[in-house]
Amino acid sequence: MTSLSVETLAADAAEPITSAGNAQLGIAVLAGIAVIVLLITRFKLHAFLALTIGSLALGAFAGAPLADAIKSFTTGLGSTVAGVGVLIALGAILGKLLADSGGADQIVDTILRKASGRAMPWAMVLIASVIGLPLFFEVGIVLLIPVVLMVAKRGDYSLMRIGVPALAGLSVMHGLIPPHPGPLVAIDAVGANLGVTLALGLLVSIPTVIIAGPLFSRYAARWVDIPAPEKMIPVRPSEDLEKRPGFGVTVATVLLPVVLMLVKALVDIVVDDPEHGLQKVTDVIGSPLIALLAAVLVALFTLGRAAGFTKERLSSTVEKSLAPIAGVLLIVGAGGGFKQTLIDIGVGQMILDFSENWSIPALLLAWLIAVAIRLATGSATVATISAAGLVAPLAEGMSTGEVSLLVLAIGAGSLFFSHVNDAGFWLVKEYFGMSVGQTIKTWSVMETIISVVGIVCVLLLSLVV
């Protein structure tokens, strides 16, 4: 589910590094995934090493030169870490400040007072959906995880009962709602109206997020009954902490990057002129890096100093926040490397070749193509871009509403069954302390539900739009 830069997308479009036939590529994909799963589940190898070995094995099975396979893997790893690494680090710092200052305690205590019992999963999905509207998936994850883990711990809730609704809210926004990169690219590719797509996307998102979030979490909690991982839970401030920041200022600090990015998105839509002075300013302050960095700098005062932290204590807090995420960064990066290797050996093009002559309705065709590319490459954005490019000619002659539904069908397909070749899979696995099997039974199934419910809603809307 990683957000891709222009450079990454250019790399994705590069010529395949092997001339292997489609049959050999299909076998190579299955073999590469099998190697990763076997190394992790059977031999208990660290996921970073398993993904690295699996990527090289994938290239070898596909007949690619070893040097090219290595280059693809390192390029994918580098672009993934470049795209999300700094964001994860800044989010970790913000989360640590939030926890050590008592600000997170203030949020958790307030949430537990206002919403309890059956209402808690609904509260989490609402919070995640609002936060996820302007945010990349990874940014939303690092902002929400501390709250999810502490609510589960303090309120004695099942981690999946609280975590799945939050993940569902973020994922639905990422795949279906502009201004996320995938939907925006699809809108441009098929010539859809952004406003109509946004409105229809919200209609599709509401039932989708309810079914995949609060409702599915009941079953996920039964299938995977695990506590919140202690190493990821920020420790509650000691009793000698004389004061802690208020609820209002804490929430304002956490929402600062959300607001900055939302302002950028609104200006991009309303102004729509890259040379306009206002848009130039918001493009800078609303970028994920600057928005999160600003939130961290503000948090040093509104959270750290408000709790009475000295300069030394603030420095120590920042330093301690970075150590636990080293493994997460490596695993997420390796997942991106595996994805890039898949793309570079030509798997995405193979899927497109197979789908050219399918004779089925346009909306279902768009969804199936996006599903196939998503399964093969692990990237929702790549699946959206590839599928949109293929079905764009079908948009000719469609009404404005139908074209928007075509975008949503593609977006729904791009979320289908996240597994070991998706960096988002490893991000969720590590943050929630789950095994590969547990992640598949919760996260992967949840993504599949989002995708299936999404296309069903799109098809139902097509009957009246």
Solvent accessible surface area in square Angstrom, and as a share of the most:
residue,aa,sasa,rsa
1,M,1,0.00
2,T,6,0.04
3,S,20,0.13
4,L,26,0.13
5,S,55,0.35
6,V,118,0.68
7,E,128,0.57
8,T,6,0.03
9,L,51,0.25
10,A,66,0.51
11,A,30,0.23
12,D,22,0.11
13,A,85,0.66
14,A,57,0.44
15,E,146,0.65
16,P,59,0.37
17,I,41,0.21
18,T,20,0.12
19,S,118,0.76
20,A,22,0.17
21,G,44,0.43
22,N,56,0.29
23,A,79,0.61
24,Q,73,0.33
25,L,8,0.04
26,G,23,0.23
27,I,118,0.60
28,A,0,0.00
29,V,16,0.09
30,L,130,0.65
31,A,26,0.20
32,G,0,0.00
33,I,35,0.18
34,A,57,0.44
35,V,36,0.21
36,I,0,0.00
37,V,52,0.30
38,L,95,0.47
39,L,32,0.16
40,I,21,0.11
41,T,63,0.37
42,R,177,0.65
43,F,129,0.54
44,K,161,0.68
45,L,55,0.28
46,H,93,0.42
47,A,8,0.06
48,F,51,0.21
49,L,85,0.42
50,A,0,0.00
51,L,0,0.00
52,T,31,0.18
53,I,77,0.39
54,G,0,0.00
55,S,0,0.00
56,L,53,0.27
57,A,20,0.15
58,L,0,0.00
59,G,0,0.00
60,A,68,0.53
61,F,95,0.40
62,A,0,0.00
63,G,49,0.47
64,A,10,0.07
65,P,74,0.46
66,L,111,0.55
67,A,74,0.58
68,D,51,0.27
69,A,1,0.00
70,I,76,0.39
71,K,144,0.61
72,S,4,0.03
73,F,13,0.06
74,T,72,0.42
75,T,56,0.32
76,G,1,0.01
77,L,43,0.21
78,G,35,0.34
79,S,31,0.20
80,T,7,0.04
81,V,50,0.29
82,A,78,0.61
83,G,33,0.32
84,V,3,0.02
85,G,6,0.05
86,V,77,0.44
87,L,12,0.06
88,I,0,0.00
89,A,23,0.18
90,L,17,0.08
91,G,2,0.01
92,A,20,0.16
93,I,18,0.09
94,L,2,0.01
95,G,7,0.06
96,K,46,0.20
97,L,0,0.00
98,L,3,0.02
99,A,1,0.01
100,D,20,0.10
101,S,0,0.00
102,G,0,0.00
103,G,0,0.00
104,A,0,0.00
105,D,2,0.01
106,Q,36,0.16
107,I,13,0.07
108,V,0,0.00
109,D,27,0.14
110,T,15,0.09
111,I,20,0.10
112,L,44,0.22
113,R,167,0.61
114,K,166,0.70
115,A,18,0.14
116,S,70,0.45
117,G,45,0.43
118,R,212,0.78
119,A,48,0.37
120,M,0,0.00
121,P,2,0.01
122,W,97,0.34
123,A,23,0.18
124,M,0,0.00
125,V,10,0.05
126,L,116,0.58
127,I,54,0.28
128,A,0,0.00
129,S,21,0.13
130,V,88,0.50
131,I,10,0.05
132,G,1,0.01
133,L,54,0.27
134,P,15,0.09
135,L,2,0.01
136,F,54,0.23
137,F,2,0.01
138,E,2,0.01
139,V,0,0.00
140,G,0,0.00
141,I,1,0.01
142,V,6,0.03
143,L,7,0.04
144,L,6,0.03
145,I,8,0.04
146,P,15,0.09
147,V,10,0.06
148,V,1,0.00
149,L,0,0.00
150,M,1,0.00
151,V,0,0.00
152,A,5,0.04
153,K,98,0.41
154,R,65,0.24
155,G,25,0.24
156,D,132,0.69
157,Y,47,0.18
158,S,34,0.22
159,L,1,0.00
160,M,4,0.02
161,R,44,0.16
162,I,0,0.00
163,G,1,0.01
164,V,1,0.01
165,P,0,0.00
166,A,3,0.02
167,L,8,0.04
168,A,0,0.00
169,G,0,0.00
170,L,3,0.02
171,S,0,0.00
172,V,0,0.00
173,M,11,0.05
174,H,6,0.03
175,G,4,0.04
176,L,2,0.01
177,I,0,0.00
178,P,3,0.02
179,P,38,0.24
180,H,3,0.01
181,P,27,0.17
182,G,5,0.05
183,P,5,0.03
184,L,64,0.32
185,V,50,0.29
186,A,0,0.00
187,I,13,0.06
188,D,121,0.63
189,A,43,0.33
190,V,13,0.07
191,G,63,0.61
192,A,15,0.11
193,N,73,0.37
194,L,46,0.23
195,G,43,0.41
196,V,51,0.29
197,T,0,0.00
198,L,52,0.26
199,A,57,0.44
200,L,18,0.09
201,G,0,0.00
202,L,77,0.38
203,L,101,0.50
204,V,0,0.00
205,S,3,0.02
206,I,101,0.51
207,P,49,0.31
208,T,0,0.00
209,V,15,0.08
210,I,56,0.28
211,I,68,0.34
212,A,0,0.00
213,G,0,0.00
214,P,1,0.01
215,L,62,0.31
216,F,11,0.04
217,S,0,0.00
218,R,113,0.41
219,Y,109,0.41
220,A,0,0.00
221,A,15,0.12
222,R,173,0.63
223,W,125,0.44
224,V,2,0.01
225,D,112,0.58
226,I,28,0.14
227,P,110,0.69
228,A,7,0.06
229,P,20,0.13
230,E,113,0.51
231,K,147,0.62
232,M,24,0.11
233,I,19,0.09
234,P,20,0.12
235,V,116,0.67
236,R,101,0.37
237,P,26,0.16
238,S,73,0.47
239,E,173,0.77
240,D,117,0.61
241,L,38,0.19
242,E,167,0.75
243,K,114,0.48
244,R,87,0.32
245,P,5,0.03
246,G,36,0.35
247,F,83,0.35
248,G,52,0.50
249,V,62,0.36
250,T,0,0.00
251,V,42,0.24
252,A,61,0.47
253,T,3,0.02
254,V,12,0.07
255,L,59,0.29
256,L,45,0.22
257,P,0,0.00
258,V,10,0.05
259,V,76,0.44
260,L,31,0.15
261,M,10,0.05
262,L,60,0.30
263,V,57,0.33
264,K,54,0.23
265,A,8,0.06
266,L,95,0.47
267,V,18,0.10
268,D,39,0.20
269,I,74,0.37
270,V,122,0.70
271,V,38,0.22
272,D,106,0.55
273,D,57,0.30
274,P,92,0.58
275,E,129,0.58
276,H,84,0.38
277,G,46,0.44
278,L,88,0.44
279,Q,14,0.06
280,K,101,0.43
281,V,84,0.48
282,T,4,0.02
283,D,51,0.26
284,V,88,0.50
285,I,63,0.32
286,G,1,0.01
287,S,28,0.18
288,P,27,0.17
289,L,83,0.41
290,I,60,0.31
291,A,0,0.00
292,L,0,0.00
293,L,71,0.35
294,A,29,0.23
295,A,0,0.00
296,V,9,0.05
297,L,94,0.47
298,V,57,0.33
299,A,0,0.00
300,L,40,0.20
301,F,139,0.58
302,T,36,0.21
303,L,0,0.00
304,G,0,0.00
305,R,110,0.40
306,A,37,0.28
307,A,6,0.04
308,G,48,0.46
309,F,7,0.03
310,T,76,0.44
311,K,156,0.66
312,E,129,0.58
313,R,106,0.39
314,L,20,0.10
315,S,71,0.46
316,S,39,0.25
317,T,2,0.01
318,V,42,0.24
319,E,128,0.57
320,K,127,0.54
321,S,8,0.05
322,L,72,0.36
323,A,78,0.60
324,P,68,0.43
325,I,10,0.05
326,A,56,0.43
327,G,29,0.28
328,V,4,0.02
329,L,39,0.20
330,L,86,0.43
331,I,3,0.02
332,V,2,0.01
333,G,0,0.00
334,A,0,0.00
335,G,0,0.00
336,G,1,0.01
337,G,0,0.00
338,F,0,0.00
339,K,5,0.02
340,Q,1,0.00
341,T,0,0.00
342,L,0,0.00
343,I,16,0.08
344,D,16,0.08
345,I,1,0.00
346,G,7,0.07
347,V,1,0.00
348,G,13,0.12
349,Q,94,0.42
350,M,15,0.07
351,I,24,0.12
352,L,29,0.15
353,D,62,0.32
354,F,116,0.48
355,S,1,0.01
356,E,110,0.49
357,N,136,0.70
358,W,101,0.35
359,S,113,0.73
360,I,64,0.32
361,P,90,0.56
362,A,26,0.20
363,L,21,0.10
364,L,57,0.29
365,L,20,0.10
366,A,0,0.00
367,W,28,0.10
368,L,60,0.30
369,I,0,0.00
370,A,0,0.00
371,V,14,0.08
372,A,23,0.18
373,I,0,0.00
374,R,1,0.00
375,L,61,0.30
376,A,9,0.07
377,T,0,0.00
378,G,2,0.02
379,S,1,0.01
380,A,3,0.02
381,T,4,0.02
382,V,12,0.07
383,A,0,0.00
384,T,4,0.02
385,I,51,0.26
386,S,28,0.18
387,A,0,0.00
388,A,0,0.00
389,G,49,0.47
390,L,52,0.26
391,V,1,0.01
392,A,25,0.19
393,P,87,0.55
394,L,73,0.36
395,A,10,0.08
396,E,146,0.65
397,G,89,0.86
398,M,50,0.22
399,S,57,0.37
400,T,76,0.44
401,G,11,0.11
402,E,65,0.29
403,V,12,0.07
404,S,0,0.00
405,L,0,0.00
406,L,0,0.00
407,V,3,0.02
408,L,1,0.00
409,A,0,0.00
410,I,0,0.00
411,G,2,0.02
412,A,1,0.00
413,G,0,0.00
414,S,1,0.01
415,L,0,0.00
416,F,41,0.17
417,F,63,0.26
418,S,1,0.01
419,H,19,0.08
420,V,2,0.01
421,N,0,0.00
422,D,1,0.01
423,A,5,0.04
424,G,1,0.01
425,F,0,0.00
426,W,0,0.00
427,L,1,0.00
428,V,0,0.00
429,K,26,0.11
430,E,26,0.12
431,Y,14,0.05
432,F,2,0.01
433,G,43,0.41
434,M,9,0.04
435,S,57,0.36
436,V,6,0.04
437,G,36,0.35
438,Q,49,0.22
439,T,0,0.00
440,I,54,0.27
441,K,92,0.39
442,T,1,0.01
443,W,1,0.00
444,S,0,0.00
445,V,44,0.25
446,M,0,0.00
447,E,0,0.00
448,T,30,0.18
449,I,40,0.20
450,I,0,0.00
451,S,0,0.00
452,V,62,0.36
453,V,25,0.14
454,G,0,0.00
455,I,7,0.04
456,V,72,0.41
457,C,20,0.12
458,V,0,0.00
459,L,62,0.31
460,L,108,0.54
461,L,34,0.17
462,S,36,0.23
463,L,143,0.71
464,V,121,0.70
465,V,65,0.38
